[in-house]
Structure formats: structure tokens, C-alpha cells
């Protein structure tokens, strides 16, 4: 992986720490939503309902992973900001 955070074994220690992973989950989210859109709109008659549902579930789960990355990143940023403010006021 690209950083030391990605090499950790525990999922909760990894998520939201690496910007490359956040970007990758954003790109895959857009990719799966695009696949789902094309499977419904363009290939609606030729592709089966099962495949449409698979693309929908993949898009939803990847999007949830992206949201989890963003929330964890924002939480870590807020925690770091609070710690630096606390250290600056104690000096």
C-alpha cells in the first residue's frame, strides 16, 4: 500500500487516514454509479434485472465506504485541531 496507515491490520485504524485511499474510493464510487446508470438507461432491455441490482448494490456499498472515509477523515482533523488549540492555550 501507499502509506503506513494502509499497512495496518485493523480496519478502523486504516479508514480516513490515507488521502490516496479516499481518492480511490471516490473514483470507484463514481465508476459504479456510472455503470449502474448505463445498465439501467442504455442497456435496460438487454441486461437482466439481476445485473442491474448487482451494480446498484456495488454502487451503494462503495459509496458507503467513501462516506465512512470522509467522516473518519473529518473526525481526525477535528481531533487534531482541538489538540493543537489545547496545547496552544496551555503554553
Long-range contacts (C-beta under 8 A, 24 or more apart in sequence): 15-68, 15-69, 15-72, 16-68, 16-69, 16-70, 16-71, 16-72, 16-73, 16-74, 16-75, 16-76, 17-72, 17-73, 17-76, 21-69, 22-66, 22-69, 22-70, 22-73, 25-62, 25-65, 25-66, 25-69, 26-66, 28-62, 28-66, 29-59, 29-62, 29-63, 29-65, 29-66, 32-58, 32-59, 32-62, 32-63, 33-59, 33-63, 35-59
